[in-house]
Structure formats: C-alpha cells, structure tokens
C-alpha cells in the first residue's frame, strides 16, 4: 500500500515536472521570438533612416553611395542613374533625371533640393579635382572611359584604331571607330584635345 502511495506521488511529480518543462520551453521560445522580432525591427528602421541634412550632391560626379543617400534612391535607382550618365553623358539639368528608369515625378521632387548639376566642358581626370581636356592621341583606357558615353569597350576600340591607323587628325576621324556615331561624337567633342 505504501509503495502504491509513493508510486502515485512519484507519478504526480513526474507529471508536474513534464508540465513545468513544457511551460518553460514555451516561455523560452515565445521570449526569443518576441526579442528577435524587436531586434529585427530596430535594425530595419536604423537602415532605412538616412541623414538628409543640407547635403548637395553633384549629379554629374556623384558615386553610388552618395546617390543612395538621397531620399527614395536605393541600390537599383542609384545604378540606373550611373548607367544613364555613362551612356548619355553628363546631365544638363536636374530635370534630365526623369529620363532615368525608375525615376518618376514624385521621386524627382523628393531629391531635387539635394542635387546640383555642374556645368563644365572638361572632364575630371584625377583625384585632386583638377579639370583638363583629354588628349585623344595619348589617353589610356581609363582616361577615355571618363568621357560621356565611352565605356571600356569603346575606349578599347579607340586605342586599337589609334594603334592601327596612327594619331587622330580631326574629330570627324573618330566616326571611323566602331560604336562611335554622330551623337557620341557630339557628346565628347568638347572634352577632347589633340
């Protein structure tokens, strides 16, 4: 009889212990989920908040990270702006941004006050922010790539043409380079020296 009594007590203790373990485990799981979600929300909100203070970014010189600091501009739109600038040359006005894929009127209005557009007929060629024209007959590939609408492929073609045919004697001779047409020539002519 006494063994039966102790057996019942033991069974009830085991039962309570199991319940305790289940409740404790649930508490840990629920706490970690709530804590994790709170942490995630804090990190996300910190990443979204940007400092827009009184920054003025030159649209023709801005890099990827500078563009991403603008309201409404993420990685995709920043890449589109840079790609557009490389293909079409420098922006003439802030309103030209409307031609960039992903930039609509509302985005343009959000970022307008943070932008300026430099007006220069020369290409920046060094880290000291000194401007000078590029000599088409002496420039290397990296220098040529700084020209509006000239990427690595066209720069390589210019150098190959120059090596094969000698120095360029006139601007119009650039039309003989595969990939350079009248529109591209018009974009780069003010940036070139002979």
HELIX and SHEET records of a PDB file:
HELIX    1   1 UNK A    2  UNK A   48  1                                  47    
HELIX    2   2 UNK A   64  UNK A   68  1                                   5    
HELIX    3   3 UNK A   75  UNK A   88  1                                  14    
HELIX    4   4 UNK A   94  UNK A   99  5                                   6    
HELIX    5   5 UNK A  105  UNK A  111  1                                   7    
HELIX    6   6 UNK A  112  UNK A  114  5                                   3    
HELIX    7   7 UNK A  141  UNK A  145  1                                   5    
HELIX    8   8 UNK A  152  UNK A  165  1                                  14    
HELIX    9   9 UNK A  171  UNK A  176  5                                   6    
HELIX   10  10 UNK A  182  UNK A  188  1                                   7    
HELIX   11  11 UNK A  189  UNK A  191  5                                   3    
SHEET    1   A 2 UNK A  57  UNK A  58  0                                        
SHEET    2   A 2 UNK A 115  UNK A 116  1                                        
SHEET    1   B 2 UNK A 123  UNK A 124  0                                        
SHEET    2   B 2 UNK A 131  UNK A 132 -1                                        
SHEET    1   C 2 UNK A 134  UNK A 135  0                                        
SHEET    2   C 2 UNK A 192  UNK A 193  1                                        
END                                                                             
